[in-house]
Amino acid sequence: MKDNITMTPPKRWLRPADLAEEFGIAKATQDQMRSDGRIPYSKRGKFVFYDREKIDAWLEDAVMVS
């Protein structure tokens, strides 16, 4: 029997809990980074969202080469 495995694309907009789970950045650290302007985010009312594409680009820009 053939397995019907479908891959769903990752969602574009992440909530703080999603970012913590996928990238290992604690919610308290996210709060501090947002306050310091060190992480890209969007806010709608009291809700914080992260654009996956911007987070990926932000992480790529932070690559350290020795």
TORMIVO-38304 format. One record per atom (N, C-alpha, C): atom name; residue in three letters; residue number from 1; y, x, z. Coordinates in Angstrom, 3 decimals. Each point is the difference from the previous one (the first is absolute). Example, Ala and Ser with C-alpha at 12.3 -4.5 7.8 and 13.67 -1.06 7.14 Angstrom:
2
<pt><a>N</a><r>Ala</r><k>1</k><north>-5.690</north><east>13.190</east><up>7.800</up></pt>
<pt><a>CA</a><r>Ala</r><k>1</k><north>1.190</north><east>-0.890</east><up>0.000</up></pt>
<pt><a>C</a><r>Ala</r><k>1</k><north>1.200</north><east>0.900</east><up>0.000</up></pt>
<pt><a>N</a><r>Ser</r><k>2</k><north>1.050</north><east>-0.350</east><up>-0.720</up></pt>
<pt><a>CA</a><r>Ser</r><k>2</k><north>1.190</north><east>0.820</east><up>0.060</up></pt>
<pt><a>C</a><r>Ser</r><k>2</k><north>1.090</north><east>-0.770</east><up>0.730</up></pt>
! end
This chain:
66
<pt><a>N</a><r>Met</r><k>1</k><north>-1.184</north><east>0.840</east><up>0.000</up></pt>
<pt><a>CA</a><r>Met</r><k>1</k><north>1.184</north><east>-0.840</east><up>0.000</up></pt>
<pt><a>C</a><r>Met</r><k>1</k><north>1.248</north><east>0.886</east><up>0.000</up></pt>
<pt><a>N</a><r>Lys</r><k>2</k><north>0.944</north><east>-0.345</east><up>-0.820</up></pt>
<pt><a>CA</a><r>Lys</r><k>2</k><north>1.224</north><east>0.777</east><up>-0.149</up></pt>
<pt><a>C</a><r>Lys</r><k>2</k><north>1.011</north><east>-0.404</east><up>1.079</up></pt>
<pt><a>N</a><r>Asp</r><k>3</k><north>0.583</north><east>0.995</east><up>0.664</up></pt>
<pt><a>CA</a><r>Asp</r><k>3</k><north>1.016</north><east>-0.289</east><up>1.011</up></pt>
<pt><a>C</a><r>Asp</r><k>3</k><north>1.313</north><east>-0.362</east><up>-0.681</up></pt>
<pt><a>N</a><r>Asn</r><k>4</k><north>0.609</north><east>-1.045</east><up>0.453</up></pt>
<pt><a>CA</a><r>Asn</r><k>4</k><north>1.318</north><east>-0.398</east><up>-0.497</up></pt>
<pt><a>C</a><r>Asn</r><k>4</k><north>1.040</north><east>0.430</east><up>1.026</up></pt>
<pt><a>N</a><r>Ile</r><k>5</k><north>0.390</north><east>1.239</east><up>-0.078</up></pt>
<pt><a>CA</a><r>Ile</r><k>5</k><north>0.999</north><east>0.522</east><up>0.933</up></pt>
<pt><a>C</a><r>Ile</r><k>5</k><north>1.334</north><east>0.032</east><up>-0.724</up></pt>
<pt><a>N</a><r>Thr</r><k>6</k><north>0.950</north><east>-0.722</east><up>0.538</up></pt>
<pt><a>CA</a><r>Thr</r><k>6</k><north>1.334</north><east>0.006</east><up>-0.591</up></pt>
<pt><a>C</a><r>Thr</r><k>6</k><north>0.940</north><east>0.716</east><up>0.947</up></pt>
<pt><a>N</a><r>Met</r><k>7</k><north>0.801</north><east>0.850</east><up>-0.564</up></pt>
<pt><a>CA</a><r>Met</r><k>7</k><north>0.971</north><east>0.739</east><up>0.795</up></pt>
<pt><a>C</a><r>Met</r><k>7</k><north>1.340</north><east>-0.709</east><up>-0.085</up></pt>
<pt><a>N</a><r>Thr</r><k>8</k><north>0.545</north><east>-0.345</east><up>1.147</up></pt>
<pt><a>CA</a><r>Thr</r><k>8</k><north>1.324</north><east>-0.596</east><up>-0.005</up></pt>
<pt><a>C</a><r>Thr</r><k>8</k><north>1.013</north><east>1.122</east><up>0.132</up></pt>
<pt><a>N</a><r>Pro</r><k>9</k><north>1.070</north><east>-0.067</east><up>-0.768</up></pt>
<pt><a>CA</a><r>Pro</r><k>9</k><north>1.004</north><east>1.056</east><up>0.091</up></pt>
<pt><a>C</a><r>Pro</r><k>9</k><north>0.673</north><east>-0.035</east><up>1.372</up></pt>
<pt><a>N</a><r>Pro</r><k>10</k><north>0.448</north><east>1.134</east><up>0.487</up></pt>
<pt><a>CA</a><r>Pro</r><k>10</k><north>0.676</north><east>0.001</east><up>1.306</up></pt>
<pt><a>C</a><r>Pro</r><k>10</k><north>1.296</north><east>-0.809</east><up>-0.082</up></pt>
<pt><a>N</a><r>Lys</r><k>11</k><north>0.321</north><east>-0.666</east><up>1.088</up></pt>
<pt><a>CA</a><r>Lys</r><k>11</k><north>1.222</north><east>-0.805</east><up>-0.024</up></pt>
<pt><a>C</a><r>Lys</r><k>11</k><north>1.223</north><east>0.920</east><up>-0.014</up></pt>
<pt><a>N</a><r>Arg</r><k>12</k><north>1.039</north><east>-0.453</east><up>-0.673</up></pt>
<pt><a>CA</a><r>Arg</r><k>12</k><north>1.198</north><east>0.826</east><up>-0.158</up></pt>
<pt><a>C</a><r>Arg</r><k>12</k><north>0.806</north><east>0.084</east><up>1.292</up></pt>
<pt><a>N</a><r>Trp</r><k>13</k><north>0.185</north><east>-1.118</east><up>0.676</up></pt>
<pt><a>CA</a><r>Trp</r><k>13</k><north>0.839</north><east>-0.017</east><up>1.189</up></pt>
<pt><a>C</a><r>Trp</r><k>13</k><north>-0.856</north><east>0.102</east><up>1.257</up></pt>
<pt><a>N</a><r>Leu</r><k>14</k><north>0.313</north><east>0.977</east><up>0.822</up></pt>
<pt><a>CA</a><r>Leu</r><k>14</k><north>-0.735</north><east>0.253</east><up>1.237</up></pt>
<pt><a>C</a><r>Leu</r><k>14</k><north>0.848</north><east>-0.387</east><up>1.200</up></pt>
<pt><a>N</a><r>Arg</r><k>15</k><north>-0.629</north><east>-0.555</east><up>1.004</up></pt>
<pt><a>CA</a><r>Arg</r><k>15</k><north>0.647</north><east>-0.252</east><up>1.281</up></pt>
<pt><a>C</a><r>Arg</r><k>15</k><north>-0.237</north><east>1.235</east><up>0.876</up></pt>
<pt><a>N</a><r>Pro</r><k>16</k><north>0.722</north><east>0.140</east><up>1.117</up></pt>
<pt><a>CA</a><r>Pro</r><k>16</k><north>-0.206</north><east>1.164</east><up>0.859</up></pt>
<pt><a>C</a><r>Pro</r><k>16</k><north>-1.453</north><east>0.206</east><up>0.433</up></pt>
<pt><a>N</a><r>Ala</r><k>17</k><north>-0.719</north><east>-1.079</east><up>0.291</up></pt>
<pt><a>CA</a><r>Ala</r><k>17</k><north>-1.411</north><east>0.134</east><up>0.393</up></pt>
<pt><a>C</a><r>Ala</r><k>17</k><north>-0.839</north><east>0.553</east><up>-1.155</up></pt>
<pt><a>N</a><r>Asp</r><k>18</k><north>0.324</north><east>-0.410</east><up>-1.226</up></pt>
<pt><a>CA</a><r>Asp</r><k>18</k><north>-0.714</north><east>0.502</east><up>-1.174</up></pt>
<pt><a>C</a><r>Asp</r><k>18</k><north>0.245</north><east>1.502</east><up>-0.175</up></pt>
<pt><a>N</a><r>Leu</r><k>19</k><north>1.258</north><east>0.398</east><up>0.145</up></pt>
<pt><a>CA</a><r>Leu</r><k>19</k><north>0.349</north><east>1.418</east><up>-0.146</up></pt>
<pt><a>C</a><r>Leu</r><k>19</k><north>-0.706</north><east>0.830</east><up>1.067</up></pt>
<pt><a>N</a><r>Ala</r><k>20</k><north>-0.048</north><east>-0.520</east><up>1.218</up></pt>
<pt><a>CA</a><r>Ala</r><k>20</k><north>-0.681</north><east>0.706</east><up>1.087</up></pt>
<pt><a>C</a><r>Ala</r><k>20</k><north>-1.489</north><east>0.152</east><up>-0.305</up></pt>
<pt><a>N</a><r>Glu</r><k>21</k><north>-0.609</north><east>-1.045</east><up>-0.495</up></pt>
<pt><a>CA</a><r>Glu</r><k>21</k><north>-1.439</north><east>0.033</east><up>-0.279</up></pt>
<pt><a>C</a><r>Glu</r><k>21</k><north>-0.327</north><east>0.914</east><up>-1.181</up></pt>
<pt><a>N</a><r>Glu</r><k>22</k><north>0.755</north><east>-0.119</east><up>-1.082</up></pt>
<pt><a>CA</a><r>Glu</r><k>22</k><north>-0.317</north><east>0.755</east><up>-1.214</up></pt>
<pt><a>C</a><r>Glu</r><k>22</k><north>0.445</north><east>1.452</east><up>0.029</up></pt>
<pt><a>N</a><r>Phe</r><k>23</k><north>1.144</north><east>0.262</east><up>0.629</up></pt>
<pt><a>CA</a><r>Phe</r><k>23</k><north>0.578</north><east>1.343</east><up>-0.046</up></pt>
<pt><a>C</a><r>Phe</r><k>23</k><north>0.012</north><east>0.711</east><up>1.352</up></pt>
<pt><a>N</a><r>Gly</r><k>24</k><north>-0.375</north><east>-0.707</east><up>1.060</up></pt>
<pt><a>CA</a><r>Gly</r><k>24</k><north>-0.069</north><east>0.623</east><up>1.317</up></pt>
<pt><a>C</a><r>Gly</r><k>24</k><north>1.347</north><east>0.276</east><up>0.640</up></pt>
<pt><a>N</a><r>Ile</r><k>25</k><north>1.035</north><east>-0.727</east><up>-0.401</up></pt>
<pt><a>CA</a><r>Ile</r><k>25</k><north>1.330</north><east>0.174</east><up>0.595</up></pt>
<pt><a>C</a><r>Ile</r><k>25</k><north>0.183</north><east>-1.122</east><up>1.022</up></pt>
<pt><a>N</a><r>Ala</r><k>26</k><north>0.001</north><east>0.365</east><up>1.268</up></pt>
<pt><a>CA</a><r>Ala</r><k>26</k><north>0.090</north><east>-0.988</east><up>1.083</up></pt>
<pt><a>C</a><r>Ala</r><k>26</k><north>1.262</north><east>-0.841</east><up>-0.146</up></pt>
<pt><a>N</a><r>Lys</r><k>27</k><north>-0.074</north><east>-1.256</east><up>0.449</up></pt>
<pt><a>CA</a><r>Lys</r><k>27</k><north>1.139</north><east>-0.904</east><up>-0.124</up></pt>
<pt><a>C</a><r>Lys</r><k>27</k><north>1.224</north><east>0.529</east><up>0.751</up></pt>
<pt><a>N</a><r>Ala</r><k>28</k><north>-0.195</north><east>0.613</east><up>1.143</up></pt>
<pt><a>CA</a><r>Ala</r><k>28</k><north>1.139</north><east>0.564</east><up>0.745</up></pt>
<pt><a>C</a><r>Ala</r><k>28</k><north>0.647</north><east>1.136</east><up>-0.793</up></pt>
<pt><a>N</a><r>Thr</r><k>29</k><north>-0.819</north><east>0.799</east><up>-0.678</up></pt>
<pt><a>CA</a><r>Thr</r><k>29</k><north>0.526</north><east>1.080</east><up>-0.839</up></pt>
<pt><a>C</a><r>Thr</r><k>29</k><north>0.760</north><east>-0.583</east><up>-1.183</up></pt>
<pt><a>N</a><r>Gln</r><k>30</k><north>-0.525</north><east>-1.071</east><up>-0.585</up></pt>
<pt><a>CA</a><r>Gln</r><k>30</k><north>0.697</north><east>-0.669</east><up>-1.102</up></pt>
<pt><a>C</a><r>Gln</r><k>30</k><north>1.377</north><east>-0.483</east><up>0.459</up></pt>
<pt><a>N</a><r>Asp</r><k>31</k><north>0.058</north><east>-0.595</east><up>1.197</up></pt>
<pt><a>CA</a><r>Asp</r><k>31</k><north>1.272</north><east>-0.489</east><up>0.539</up></pt>
<pt><a>C</a><r>Asp</r><k>31</k><north>1.015</north><east>1.130</east><up>0.063</up></pt>
<pt><a>N</a><r>Gln</r><k>32</k><north>-0.420</north><east>1.139</east><up>0.539</up></pt>
<pt><a>CA</a><r>Gln</r><k>32</k><north>0.901</north><east>1.141</east><up>0.139</up></pt>
<pt><a>C</a><r>Gln</r><k>32</k><north>0.420</north><east>0.543</east><up>-1.371</up></pt>
<pt><a>N</a><r>Met</r><k>33</k><north>-0.949</north><east>0.072</east><up>-0.910</up></pt>
<pt><a>CA</a><r>Met</r><k>33</k><north>0.305</north><east>0.506</east><up>-1.339</up></pt>
<pt><a>C</a><r>Met</r><k>33</k><north>0.966</north><east>-0.931</east><up>-0.742</up></pt>
<pt><a>N</a><r>Arg</r><k>34</k><north>-0.146</north><east>-1.312</east><up>0.185</up></pt>
<pt><a>CA</a><r>Arg</r><k>34</k><north>0.945</north><east>-0.939</east><up>-0.612</up></pt>
<pt><a>C</a><r>Arg</r><k>34</k><north>1.380</north><east>0.175</east><up>0.608</up></pt>
<pt><a>N</a><r>Ser</r><k>35</k><north>0.067</north><east>0.148</east><up>1.318</up></pt>
<pt><a>CA</a><r>Ser</r><k>35</k><north>1.293</north><east>0.192</east><up>0.671</up></pt>
<pt><a>C</a><r>Ser</r><k>35</k><north>0.697</north><east>1.266</east><up>-0.474</up></pt>
<pt><a>N</a><r>Asp</r><k>36</k><north>-0.796</north><east>1.035</east><up>-0.252</up></pt>
<pt><a>CA</a><r>Asp</r><k>36</k><north>0.546</north><east>1.288</east><up>-0.449</up></pt>
<pt><a>C</a><r>Asp</r><k>36</k><north>0.234</north><east>0.053</east><up>-1.508</up></pt>
<pt><a>N</a><r>Gly</r><k>37</k><north>-0.415</north><east>-1.041</east><up>-0.730</up></pt>
<pt><a>CA</a><r>Gly</r><k>37</k><north>0.153</north><east>-0.020</east><up>-1.446</up></pt>
<pt><a>C</a><r>Gly</r><k>37</k><north>-0.950</north><east>0.948</east><up>-0.717</up></pt>
<pt><a>N</a><r>Arg</r><k>38</k><north>-1.159</north><east>0.263</east><up>0.597</up></pt>
<pt><a>CA</a><r>Arg</r><k>38</k><north>-0.944</north><east>0.968</east><up>-0.565</up></pt>
<pt><a>C</a><r>Arg</r><k>38</k><north>-1.135</north><east>-0.627</east><up>-0.792</up></pt>
<pt><a>N</a><r>Ile</r><k>39</k><north>-0.068</north><east>-1.329</east><up>-0.053</up></pt>
<pt><a>CA</a><r>Ile</r><k>39</k><north>-1.092</north><east>-0.657</east><up>-0.730</up></pt>
<pt><a>C</a><r>Ile</r><k>39</k><north>0.585</north><east>-1.184</east><up>-0.771</up></pt>
<pt><a>N</a><r>Pro</r><k>40</k><north>-0.402</north><east>-0.174</east><up>-1.271</up></pt>
<pt><a>CA</a><r>Pro</r><k>40</k><north>0.536</north><east>-1.125</east><up>-0.774</up></pt>
<pt><a>C</a><r>Pro</r><k>40</k><north>-0.634</north><east>-1.325</east><up>0.428</up></pt>
<pt><a>N</a><r>Tyr</r><k>41</k><north>0.834</north><east>-1.018</east><up>0.167</up></pt>
<pt><a>CA</a><r>Tyr</r><k>41</k><north>-0.503</north><east>-1.317</east><up>0.390</up></pt>
<pt><a>C</a><r>Tyr</r><k>41</k><north>0.959</north><east>-1.083</east><up>-0.467</up></pt>
<pt><a>N</a><r>Ser</r><k>42</k><north>-0.465</north><east>-1.225</east><up>0.034</up></pt>
<pt><a>CA</a><r>Ser</r><k>42</k><north>0.824</north><east>-1.170</east><up>-0.279</up></pt>
<pt><a>C</a><r>Ser</r><k>42</k><north>-0.107</north><east>-0.925</east><up>1.197</up></pt>
<pt><a>N</a><r>Lys</r><k>43</k><north>1.029</north><east>-0.801</east><up>0.180</up></pt>
<pt><a>CA</a><r>Lys</r><k>43</k><north>-0.014</north><east>-0.926</east><up>1.120</up></pt>
<pt><a>C</a><r>Lys</r><k>43</k><north>0.479</north><east>-1.353</east><up>-0.494</up></pt>
<pt><a>N</a><r>Arg</r><k>44</k><north>-0.736</north><east>-1.019</east><up>0.353</up></pt>
<pt><a>CA</a><r>Arg</r><k>44</k><north>0.338</north><east>-1.373</east><up>-0.346</up></pt>
<pt><a>C</a><r>Arg</r><k>44</k><north>0.048</north><east>-0.760</east><up>1.307</up></pt>
<pt><a>N</a><r>Gly</r><k>45</k><north>1.222</north><east>-0.294</east><up>0.466</up></pt>
<pt><a>CA</a><r>Gly</r><k>45</k><north>0.135</north><east>-0.602</east><up>1.323</up></pt>
<pt><a>C</a><r>Gly</r><k>45</k><north>-0.469</north><east>1.008</east><up>1.040</up></pt>
<pt><a>N</a><r>Lys</r><k>46</k><north>-0.948</north><east>-0.395</east><up>0.824</up></pt>
<pt><a>CA</a><r>Lys</r><k>46</k><north>-0.523</north><east>0.915</east><up>1.014</up></pt>
<pt><a>C</a><r>Lys</r><k>46</k><north>-1.278</north><east>0.709</east><up>-0.453</up></pt>
<pt><a>N</a><r>Phe</r><k>47</k><north>-0.436</north><east>-0.258</east><up>-1.240</up></pt>
<pt><a>CA</a><r>Phe</r><k>47</k><north>-1.261</north><east>0.549</east><up>-0.491</up></pt>
<pt><a>C</a><r>Phe</r><k>47</k><north>0.217</north><east>1.286</east><up>-0.789</up></pt>
<pt><a>N</a><r>Val</r><k>48</k><north>-0.788</north><east>1.010</east><up>0.329</up></pt>
<pt><a>CA</a><r>Val</r><k>48</k><north>0.066</north><east>1.302</east><up>-0.658</up></pt>
<pt><a>C</a><r>Val</r><k>48</k><north>-1.135</north><east>0.093</east><up>-1.009</up></pt>
<pt><a>N</a><r>Phe</r><k>49</k><north>0.313</north><east>0.527</east><up>-1.178</up></pt>
<pt><a>CA</a><r>Phe</r><k>49</k><north>-0.981</north><east>0.202</east><up>-1.055</up></pt>
<pt><a>C</a><r>Phe</r><k>49</k><north>0.157</north><east>1.400</east><up>-0.577</up></pt>
<pt><a>N</a><r>Tyr</r><k>50</k><north>-1.109</north><east>0.566</east><up>-0.421</up></pt>
<pt><a>CA</a><r>Tyr</r><k>50</k><north>0.001</north><east>1.288</east><up>-0.678</up></pt>
<pt><a>C</a><r>Tyr</r><k>50</k><north>-0.549</north><east>-0.201</east><up>-1.405</up></pt>
<pt><a>N</a><r>Asp</r><k>51</k><north>0.708</north><east>0.524</east><up>-0.987</up></pt>
<pt><a>CA</a><r>Asp</r><k>51</k><north>-0.451</north><east>-0.044</east><up>-1.388</up></pt>
<pt><a>C</a><r>Asp</r><k>51</k><north>-0.983</north><east>1.152</east><up>-0.185</up></pt>
<pt><a>N</a><r>Arg</r><k>52</k><north>-1.229</north><east>-0.309</east><up>-0.328</up></pt>
<pt><a>CA</a><r>Arg</r><k>52</k><north>-1.035</north><east>1.018</east><up>-0.132</up></pt>
<pt><a>C</a><r>Arg</r><k>52</k><north>0.416</north><east>1.115</east><up>-0.962</up></pt>
<pt><a>N</a><r>Glu</r><k>53</k><north>0.638</north><east>-0.359</east><up>-1.111</up></pt>
<pt><a>CA</a><r>Glu</r><k>53</k><north>0.419</north><east>1.008</east><up>-0.978</up></pt>
<pt><a>C</a><r>Glu</r><k>53</k><north>1.019</north><east>0.960</east><up>0.601</up></pt>
<pt><a>N</a><r>Lys</r><k>54</k><north>0.933</north><east>-0.523</east><up>0.785</up></pt>
<pt><a>CA</a><r>Lys</r><k>54</k><north>1.012</north><east>0.856</east><up>0.635</up></pt>
<pt><a>C</a><r>Lys</r><k>54</k><north>-0.614</north><east>0.861</east><up>1.096</up></pt>
<pt><a>N</a><r>Ile</r><k>55</k><north>-0.953</north><east>-0.542</east><up>0.735</up></pt>
<pt><a>CA</a><r>Ile</r><k>55</k><north>-0.676</north><east>0.786</east><up>1.039</up></pt>
<pt><a>C</a><r>Ile</r><k>55</k><north>-0.804</north><east>1.130</east><up>-0.650</up></pt>
<pt><a>N</a><r>Asp</r><k>56</k><north>-0.713</north><east>-0.309</east><up>-1.088</up></pt>
<pt><a>CA</a><r>Asp</r><k>56</k><north>-0.753</north><east>1.038</east><up>-0.707</up></pt>
<pt><a>C</a><r>Asp</r><k>56</k><north>0.930</north><east>1.108</east><up>-0.491</up></pt>
<pt><a>N</a><r>Ala</r><k>57</k><north>1.135</north><east>-0.382</east><up>-0.593</up></pt>
<pt><a>CA</a><r>Ala</r><k>57</k><north>0.970</north><east>0.987</east><up>-0.491</up></pt>
<pt><a>C</a><r>Ala</r><k>57</k><north>0.576</north><east>0.813</east><up>1.160</up></pt>
<pt><a>N</a><r>Trp</r><k>58</k><north>0.293</north><east>-0.674</east><up>1.119</up></pt>
<pt><a>CA</a><r>Trp</r><k>58</k><north>0.550</north><east>0.654</east><up>1.186</up></pt>
<pt><a>C</a><r>Trp</r><k>58</k><north>-0.992</north><east>1.042</east><up>0.534</up></pt>
<pt><a>N</a><r>Leu</r><k>59</k><north>-1.267</north><east>-0.364</east><up>0.030</up></pt>
<pt><a>CA</a><r>Leu</r><k>59</k><north>-1.026</north><east>0.941</east><up>0.466</up></pt>
<pt><a>C</a><r>Leu</r><k>59</k><north>-0.150</north><east>1.179</east><up>-0.966</up></pt>
<pt><a>N</a><r>Glu</r><k>60</k><north>0.052</north><east>-0.274</east><up>-1.294</up></pt>
<pt><a>CA</a><r>Glu</r><k>60</k><north>-0.105</north><east>1.078</east><up>-0.982</up></pt>
<pt><a>C</a><r>Glu</r><k>60</k><north>1.171</north><east>0.962</east><up>0.087</up></pt>
<pt><a>N</a><r>Asp</r><k>61</k><north>1.210</north><east>-0.534</east><up>0.291</up></pt>
<pt><a>CA</a><r>Asp</r><k>61</k><north>1.173</north><east>0.848</east><up>0.144</up></pt>
<pt><a>C</a><r>Asp</r><k>61</k><north>-0.082</north><east>0.893</east><up>1.235</up></pt>
<pt><a>N</a><r>Ala</r><k>62</k><north>-0.820</north><east>-0.397</east><up>0.973</up></pt>
<pt><a>CA</a><r>Ala</r><k>62</k><north>-0.105</north><east>0.740</east><up>1.251</up></pt>
<pt><a>C</a><r>Ala</r><k>62</k><north>-1.091</north><east>1.062</east><up>-0.015</up></pt>
<pt><a>N</a><r>Val</r><k>63</k><north>-0.629</north><east>0.219</east><up>-1.163</up></pt>
<pt><a>CA</a><r>Val</r><k>63</k><north>-1.084</north><east>0.985</east><up>-0.089</up></pt>
<pt><a>C</a><r>Val</r><k>63</k><north>0.565</north><east>1.385</east><up>0.273</up></pt>
<pt><a>N</a><r>Met</r><k>64</k><north>-0.669</north><east>0.706</east><up>0.893</up></pt>
<pt><a>CA</a><r>Met</r><k>64</k><north>0.431</north><east>1.351</east><up>0.370</up></pt>
<pt><a>C</a><r>Met</r><k>64</k><north>-0.879</north><east>1.006</east><up>-0.738</up></pt>
<pt><a>N</a><r>Val</r><k>65</k><north>0.634</north><east>0.925</east><up>-0.666</up></pt>
<pt><a>CA</a><r>Val</r><k>65</k><north>-0.723</north><east>1.054</east><up>-0.715</up></pt>
<pt><a>C</a><r>Val</r><k>65</k><north>0.305</north><east>1.312</east><up>0.689</up></pt>
<pt><a>N</a><r>Ser</r><k>66</k><north>-1.047</north><east>0.743</east><up>0.326</up></pt>
<pt><a>CA</a><r>Ser</r><k>66</k><north>0.232</north><east>1.276</east><up>0.681</up></pt>
<pt><a>C</a><r>Ser</r><k>66</k><north>-0.357</north><east>1.170</east><up>-0.889</up></pt>
! end
